[in-house]
Every structure is written in structure tokens, then in C-alpha cells.
Amino acid sequence: MNQHSLNRRDALAGFAVMAVTRARAQTPPASPLPVVATFSILADLSRQVGGDRVGVTALVSPGSDVHVYEPSPDDARKVAAAKVLVVNGLGLEGWMDRLSKAAGSSARVVVASAGVKPRDMPAEGGGKGRETDPHAWQSIANVKIYVANIRDGLIAADPAGADAYRANANAFLKQLDALDGEVRAALGKIPPARRRIITTHDAFGYFGAAYGFAFVAPEGVSTESEASARDIARIIRQIKAEKFPAVFLENVTDPRLARRLAAESGARVGGTLYSDSLSRPDGPAGTYIDMMRNNIRELTAALAR
């Protein structure tokens, strides 16, 4: 056999090995990688990146509030079985370290917000100092950082799936780019003077900074503390003085506060915005992309006039 034939045979063998390796990476493992995410939005992002190589569980279920979550013994068992824990960071899950230690977890921890430029704001309750706003997922640009961090964490935990995780992440990043275009096109129909709204807790600061909106809330970045009578009175005066066009409900907060603000200020009640949680899968915000589309529909329906 001449040298040319040997080289050709070696090349073909190399291509065959590459093809088998790629096929193995694309074939899901017999047992999906157990991934636990702290709440439903992170769970959806993990599923988008992980595909059928992962089995994802959310500790805080759709429709529930991560701010007031209290871990259960069953949650400790889920964490103990996980190979990867996906957390938001930025101070959102103050209970996670205790839960992880109680569960004896040895899972790889992925801080989805690592690398995000945090937004700070005045401390809740009128206290001195500043605090970090954890709701960074309300900016699509930030969620692209989340996706990259989740991708890298899954690759580190499951190197055999690296090609699949990269391909899934790249496909989802393209969807996020398209979503950002949708949001900007829809919100462009809202006059700048009407891009000022009231929500019941301060969850939309990153969205406001990204898309040119002013959000005002009587509660702070957490729903754990209730708005004081003084805060409510101040917000009502501000709504009247600055002619805020709408007060929006949120899926994780008591709607009575928003309705009171609207009734006493004369602002209209807008629709329901999803802030810290997705809806059930058959609801209007079953995925992150659906959540953002729901929110821009509600905003434009109330404000684009």
C-alpha cells in the first residue's frame, strides 16, 4: 500500500472517530443529569440549554414567590440528589447555603448571574445604604450571560455532552436575540411620556434600564416586607403629580395593593406582569420567552395610545 493510500485511510479513520464521538455526544445518556434550579425561570433556562441530557427540577414552583420560600425536607432530598445546582445569586436565595449544607450536597453550583453588572438601589424600608437588585433576568442581555454560565456549568459536570450543550445554547441565544428585537419593536410604539408605570414590588429595574422605562413600586426588591402607609401615600401622590398612566398587577404579589393604588390615584389597572416566576406550562408565561412576550403585550395594550 502506497503512502497516499495510507494517508487517505488514516484520514477516513479520523473522520469516523470524529463522527462516532459527535454521535455519542448528541445521544442522551441513559439517565439524565439531575439538575436543580432554585426557581422556575432558571429551570426553564436550564432545560433550554440542557435539552434531553438533563432532568431539571425547580425548588420554587411556577406561580410561587422565591422571596418568601421556605425549604421543605423534600427539597433537601432533591438537592442531595442533584449533580448541578443552578442559583441566581445577587442575594436572591439567602436560604440556599443552609439548604445545601443540610442536604450534604456535593453538586456543582452554577451562579447564573456571574458576570452581570448588578443594579443597586436604596435599602428597603427607608434604611440607610444600598442593596443589590437580584432581578437581573428581566434584561434579555443579562439572560444571555445566564445561558453562557449554565452552558459552562453543564459542560463541566457532563463533558460528554459538551457539543450538545453548546449547540442548544447557541440556538437559544439566537432566539433571545430575536426576542430582544420583538421587545424593542413593540415598546417603540409606546410614547416616551407614557413609559412610566407602577408595579407592586420593584422587580423591573433591569427591564426599565434596558428599554427606557421608569418603574415605581411601594415595596422594595423583595416581597417579604409590606409597604407602609407612608410609602403608599407617597406613591399615590407621585402617580397624581406625574400622571402615571397605569398600575400593573404582578403574578407573585397580592393584587389588592395595585387596585388600591389605582382607585385612589385615578390611574387605570393594567394587566398582569410576570416578574419572579413563570406560569404553569399551559399558562401565558410557561417559558422565559413566553413570559417576556406576555409582559410586552400587557405593557403595549395599556400604554400604546
C-alpha positions in Angstrom: 0.0 0.0 0.0 1.5 3.4 -1.0 1.9 6.4 1.3 -1.1 8.2 -0.4 -3.4 5.3 0.4 -2.2 5.1 4.0 -2.8 8.8 4.5 -6.2 8.5 2.9 -7.1 5.6 5.2 -5.8 7.4 8.3 -7.9 10.5 7.3 -11.0 8.4 6.8 -10.4 6.6 10.2 -10.1 10.0 11.8 -13.3 11.2 10.3 -15.0 8.1 11.5 -13.8 8.6 15.1 -15.0 12.2 15.0 -18.4 11.1 13.7 -18.8 8.5 16.4 -17.7 10.9 19.1 -20.2 13.5 17.8 -23.0 10.9 17.7 -22.3 9.9 21.3 -22.4 13.5 22.4 -25.7 14.0 20.7 -27.2 10.8 22.1 -28.8 11.5 25.5 -27.4 9.5 28.4 -29.4 6.5 29.8 -30.0 8.5 32.9 -30.5 12.3 32.6 -28.1 14.6 34.6 -30.1 15.7 37.7 -30.2 19.5 37.8 -31.9 21.5 40.5 -32.7 25.2 39.8 -33.9 27.5 42.6 -37.0 28.8 40.8 -39.0 28.3 37.6 -37.2 30.9 35.4 -33.8 29.3 36.0 -35.3 25.9 35.5 -36.6 26.9 32.0 -33.2 28.3 31.0 -31.5 25.1 32.2 -33.9 23.0 30.2 -33.3 25.1 27.1 -29.5 24.6 27.4 -29.6 21.0 28.7 -32.1 19.6 26.4 -32.8 15.9 26.8 -29.4 15.3 28.5 -30.8 16.8 31.8 -33.6 16.3 34.2 -34.5 19.7 35.8 -36.4 20.3 39.0 -37.4 23.8 40.3 -37.4 24.2 44.1 -39.8 27.1 43.9 -42.6 26.1 41.6 -44.3 28.2 38.9 -46.6 30.8 40.4 -44.8 30.8 43.8 -42.6 33.5 45.2 -38.9 32.9 45.6 -38.6 35.8 48.1 -40.7 34.1 50.8 -39.7 30.5 50.0 -39.2 28.1 52.9 -37.4 24.8 52.1 -39.0 21.5 52.9 -37.5 18.1 53.8 -38.4 17.0 50.2 -36.4 19.9 48.8 -33.4 18.8 50.8 -33.7 15.3 49.2 -33.9 16.9 45.7 -30.7 19.0 46.4 -28.9 15.9 47.8 -29.6 14.0 44.6 -28.6 16.8 42.2 -25.3 16.9 40.3 -25.8 20.6 39.4 -27.4 23.4 41.3 -28.4 26.5 39.4 -28.8 29.6 41.5 -29.5 33.2 40.6 -27.1 34.8 43.1 -27.2 38.6 43.7 -28.6 37.9 47.2 -31.8 36.4 46.0 -31.6 32.9 47.6 -30.5 33.6 51.1 -31.7 30.2 52.1 -29.7 28.2 49.6 -26.4 27.8 51.5 -28.3 26.4 54.6 -30.3 24.1 52.4 -27.3 22.8 50.5 -25.4 22.1 53.8 -28.4 20.4 55.4 -28.7 18.2 52.3 -25.0 17.4 52.3 -24.8 18.4 48.7 -21.7 17.9 46.6 -23.3 19.2 43.4 -21.6 21.7 41.1 -23.0 25.2 41.8 -23.7 27.4 38.8 -24.3 31.1 39.7 -26.3 32.1 36.7 -25.8 35.9 37.2 -22.0 35.7 37.5 -20.6 38.5 35.2 -23.8 40.5 35.3 -23.4 44.2 36.2 -25.6 44.5 39.3 -28.1 47.2 39.8 -28.2 48.7 43.2 -31.0 50.8 44.9 -31.9 52.3 48.2 -32.3 49.9 51.1 -35.8 48.7 51.8 -37.9 50.3 54.5 -36.2 53.6 54.2 -33.0 52.3 55.8 -29.5 53.7 55.1 -27.2 52.4 52.4 -27.9 50.5 49.2 -28.8 46.9 48.3 -28.5 44.8 45.2 -31.4 44.2 42.9 -31.4 40.5 42.1 -34.0 40.6 39.3 -31.3 40.6 36.5 -33.2 38.2 34.3 -35.6 41.0 33.4 -32.9 42.1 30.9 -32.5 39.8 27.9 -28.9 40.9 27.6 -28.4 39.6 31.1 -30.2 36.3 30.4 -27.6 35.7 27.6 -25.0 35.8 30.3 -27.1 33.4 32.4 -27.3 31.0 29.4 -23.5 31.0 28.9 -22.9 30.3 32.6 -25.4 27.4 32.6 -23.8 26.0 29.5 -20.4 26.1 31.0 -21.6 24.6 34.3 -23.3 21.7 32.5 -20.2 21.0 30.3 -18.1 20.9 33.5 -20.5 18.4 35.1 -21.1 16.4 31.9 -18.1 16.8 29.5 -19.5 14.1 27.1 -22.4 16.4 26.4 -20.3 19.5 25.6 -21.3 19.6 21.9 -25.0 19.2 22.7 -24.9 21.9 25.3 -23.0 24.4 23.1 -25.4 23.7 20.2 -28.5 24.1 22.4 -27.1 27.3 24.0 -26.3 28.8 20.6 -29.7 28.1 19.3 -31.4 29.6 22.3 -29.1 32.7 22.2 -30.4 33.3 18.6 -34.0 33.1 19.9 -33.1 35.6 22.6 -31.7 38.0 20.0 -34.9 37.7 18.1 -36.9 38.3 21.3 -35.0 41.4 22.0 -35.9 42.7 18.6 -39.6 41.9 19.3 -39.5 43.8 22.6 -37.8 46.9 21.1 -40.3 47.0 18.2 -43.3 46.6 20.4 -42.2 49.1 23.0 -41.2 51.6 20.3 -45.0 52.1 19.8 -45.3 53.5 23.3 -44.7 57.3 23.5 -41.8 58.1 25.8 -44.1 60.2 28.0 -46.2 57.1 28.8 -43.2 54.8 29.6 -43.8 55.3 33.4 -45.7 52.7 35.3 -46.4 51.4 38.8 -45.9 47.8 40.0 -46.3 46.5 43.5 -42.7 45.4 44.1 -39.5 46.6 42.5 -38.8 43.8 40.1 -38.4 45.5 36.8 -35.4 47.8 37.2 -33.2 45.9 34.8 -36.0 45.9 32.2 -36.5 49.6 32.7 -32.8 50.4 32.3 -32.6 48.2 29.1 -35.7 49.6 27.4 -36.2 53.1 28.6 -39.0 52.6 31.2 -39.5 54.2 34.6 -40.9 51.7 37.2 -42.1 52.8 40.7 -43.0 50.4 43.4 -44.2 50.9 47.0 -42.4 47.7 48.0 -38.7 47.1 47.6 -36.8 44.4 45.6 -38.2 41.7 47.9 -41.9 40.9 48.6 -41.0 39.9 52.2 -41.9 43.3 53.7 -45.2 45.0 53.2 -45.4 48.6 52.0 -46.1 51.1 54.8 -49.0 53.5 54.8 -46.4 56.3 54.3 -45.0 54.6 51.2 -48.4 54.0 49.8 -49.5 57.6 50.3 -46.2 58.8 48.8 -46.7 56.7 45.7 -50.3 57.9 45.3 -49.2 61.5 45.4 -46.5 60.7 42.8 -48.9 59.0 40.5 -51.2 62.0 40.6 -48.4 64.6 40.3 -46.6 62.8 37.4 -49.7 61.4 35.8 -48.6 57.8 35.7 -50.9 56.1 33.2 -51.2 52.6 34.7 -50.8 50.4 37.7 -49.9 46.8 36.9 -50.6 43.6 38.8 -47.9 41.0 39.3 -48.3 37.3 39.4 -46.5 36.8 42.7 -48.0 39.7 44.7 -51.3 40.5 46.3 -53.4 42.3 43.7 -55.3 44.3 46.3 -52.4 46.8 46.7 -52.3 47.6 43.0 -56.0 48.0 42.8 -55.9 50.4 45.8 -53.2 52.5 44.2 -55.3 52.7 41.0 -58.5 53.5 42.8 -57.0 56.3 45.0 -54.9 57.8 42.2 -57.1 57.6 39.2 -54.6 55.5 37.2 -56.0 52.6 35.2 -55.3 49.0 36.2 -53.1 47.4 33.6 -52.7 43.7 33.0 -50.6 41.1 35.0 -46.9 41.2 34.6 -44.7 38.1 35.4 -41.8 39.1 37.5 -40.2 36.4 39.7 -42.0 33.3 38.4 -43.3 31.6 35.3 -46.9 30.5 34.9 -47.8 26.8 34.7 -46.8 25.3 31.3 -50.3 25.8 29.9 -50.4 29.5 31.0 -49.4 32.7 29.3 -45.8 32.6 30.6 -44.8 29.0 30.6 -41.3 29.7 29.4 -38.9 32.7 29.7 -39.6 33.7 26.2 -43.4 33.5 26.7 -43.0 35.5 29.9 -41.3 38.4 28.1 -43.9 38.3 25.3 -46.7 38.3 27.8 -45.2 41.3 29.6 -44.7 43.4 26.4 -48.3 42.5 25.3 -49.7 43.8 28.6 -47.5 46.9 28.5 -48.3 47.9 24.9 -52.1 47.1 25.4 -52.2 49.6 28.3 -49.8 52.2 27.2 -49.6 52.4 23.4 -52.2 55.0 22.8 
